[in-house]
Every structure is written in structure tokens, then in C-alpha cells.
Amino acid sequence: WEIIKEDVLRFLKEFHRNRILPRGTNSSFIALIAKFDNPQSLDNIRPISLVGRLYKIFSKTLANKMRKVI
């Protein structure tokens, strides 16, 4: 926590001040993972989406807060 604490707090303060997520926060990257060693066709590859940790933390926190209200 000590390593990322300042980044997380800066992210949350910026969101609270501006009421918008910083650009690129909810961006994701598509990675291709081979189902087997040495894939020979696209059927042997599985795409996965990689989402940033701060966005996951933010979205889960927001969902938990909303759950209490709804």
C-alpha cells in the first residue's frame, strides 16, 4: 500500500474535484493468450481484456456505495 498510496489518493482527489474520470482511466488493452504451446491458428488463441487497477478499485468502491443506497 505504501508504494501506491500517493497515486491512489491523487486519482481519488482529482475525481472528487473535477467529477470526471481522468482520461484513459477506463481504457483496456486486449491481449492474446495462446490456449496451447505454439498456436497455429486463431482458434488456438484467446483474447482477454486488461483493465487498469485504479479503475477496478474505483468501480468496485462505487458499486459497493451504490448497493447501500439502492
N, C-alpha and C positions, 0 to 999 in steps of 0.2 A: 504494500500500500504506500509506503514512504516514497517509493520510486515514481509512482504515477499520480500521487495525491494532488500536486500542484496543477497538472494538466487537467485532471477531472474537475477540480474546483474552478479553474479558468473557463472550462467548457460550460459548466452549470451557471456561472455568473454571467457569461456572455449571453446564454439563452435567456436567463431571467431578465437581463437588462434590455435586450432587443426583441424578445418574444418571437424570435425565429431561430431555427437551427442554423449553425454556421454552414457555409457552402461545403458540400462534399461529405457532410456528416452521415447521411443515409446512403452514400454510394456503396455499391458492392462490386466485387470482382468475380468473374467466372473463371474457375479453374477446372481443367480437365484431368480427371483421375483415371488411370488405367485399371480396369477390372482384373486384368491378368498381366503377367510379365510380357513385355514385347507385344503390345496390341497391334493387330494387322488391319483393323477396320474401325470405323466409327462406332459400330455396335459393341466394341470392346472398351469403350471409353465412357465414363460417367461424368457429366458436368455437375459441379457444386458451386454454390454462391457463398462467397466470403464477405461477411459484413463486419464493419469496424466494432471494436469492443465498446467504445463510448456510446455508440448508438444503441447497442444491445442493453447496456446499463440504463440509459435514458428511457428507452421504450418500456423496459420491464418495470422501472420505477413508476413511470406514468401510468401504466396499466394497473399496477397494484393500488395506486392512489385512486384511480377511477373506479376500481372494483368496490372500494369502500363507499363511494358516493352513489353508485348505481344500485 
